[in-house]
Amino acid sequence: MKILKIIIIALFSLVLLSEECSEKKTFKSVIIAPNPANDHIELIIEFGEDVELNVSIYDSNGNLVLEPIKGNNYRIGESHITIQTNTLVPGMYFCRLQAGINIETQKFVIVR
């Protein structure tokens, strides 16, 4: 019976901890629009906290092709960030957003 109580308390603690962590999520949502894109993309990001953001664009081979944002500060809430993609050739790309140790990656396509 004592072991069962310990297991229940441990499980309850894990549930509370996961709820607390999810509330403090750095990237609450990330949308890339339009997708597929032509000459620009717009990042629509909801931040769960104030962040210093880096954005890198990689091609489908993993090569870094663009670093449009390096260390820009953003406040908690929704931000709209336009990135010019007219120098990119048509194909699939990966947009990597980094704020501290938190990383979010989204794919998008360039068509012309």
C-alpha positions in Angstrom: 0.0 0.0 0.0 2.9 2.4 0.8 4.5 1.7 -2.6 1.2 2.5 -4.3 1.0 5.9 -2.5 4.6 6.7 -3.5 3.8 5.9 -7.2 0.6 8.0 -7.1 2.5 11.0 -5.5 5.3 10.6 -8.1 2.8 10.5 -11.0 0.9 13.5 -9.6 4.1 15.5 -9.3 5.0 14.7 -13.0 1.7 15.9 -14.2 2.0 19.2 -12.3 5.6 19.6 -13.5 4.6 19.0 -17.2 1.7 21.5 -16.9 4.1 24.1 -15.4 6.6 23.6 -18.2 4.0 23.8 -20.9 2.8 27.2 -19.6 6.3 28.6 -19.9 6.9 27.4 -23.4 9.1 29.9 -25.4 7.5 29.2 -28.8 3.7 28.8 -28.2 3.1 28.7 -31.9 5.0 29.2 -35.2 3.4 29.6 -38.6 5.1 30.3 -41.9 2.9 32.0 -44.5 2.5 31.8 -47.4 3.6 28.3 -47.8 4.5 27.7 -50.6 6.1 31.1 -50.9 7.6 33.2 -53.7 9.6 36.3 -52.8 9.0 36.4 -49.0 7.7 34.5 -46.0 6.1 35.8 -42.9 6.8 34.2 -39.5 3.8 34.5 -37.2 5.2 33.6 -33.8 3.5 33.6 -30.4 6.2 33.9 -27.7 5.5 32.7 -24.2 8.2 34.9 -22.8 10.5 37.8 -23.8 13.3 36.3 -26.0 16.4 37.1 -28.0 15.8 35.4 -31.3 18.0 33.9 -34.0 16.5 32.7 -37.3 18.5 30.6 -39.8 17.3 29.2 -43.1 18.7 25.9 -44.4 18.3 24.2 -47.8 17.1 20.6 -48.1 20.8 19.4 -48.0 21.3 21.1 -44.6 23.4 24.0 -45.9 22.9 27.3 -44.2 21.7 29.7 -46.9 20.3 32.7 -45.0 20.6 34.2 -41.5 17.9 37.0 -41.5 17.7 37.5 -37.7 20.6 37.5 -35.3 20.0 38.3 -31.7 16.9 40.5 -32.1 14.7 41.0 -29.0 11.0 40.2 -29.0 8.4 40.6 -26.3 5.9 38.1 -25.0 2.9 37.7 -27.3 2.4 37.6 -31.1 5.0 38.9 -33.6 4.9 39.1 -37.4 8.4 38.9 -39.0 8.8 39.3 -42.8 11.8 37.6 -44.4 12.8 38.2 -48.0 13.3 34.9 -49.9 13.8 36.3 -53.4 17.5 35.2 -53.4 16.5 31.5 -52.8 16.1 29.1 -55.6 12.9 27.1 -55.8 12.9 24.1 -53.4 12.3 23.0 -49.9 13.8 24.9 -46.9 14.0 24.6 -43.2 13.5 27.7 -40.9 15.2 27.2 -37.6 14.2 29.6 -34.8 16.4 29.6 -31.6 15.8 31.5 -28.4 18.4 30.4 -25.8 18.2 26.6 -25.6 14.8 26.5 -27.2 14.7 25.5 -30.9 11.7 25.3 -33.3 12.1 24.1 -36.9 9.5 24.5 -39.6 9.8 23.6 -43.3 8.6 25.7 -46.2 8.7 25.6 -50.0 9.8 28.3 -52.5 8.1 28.2 -55.9 8.3 30.6 -58.9 
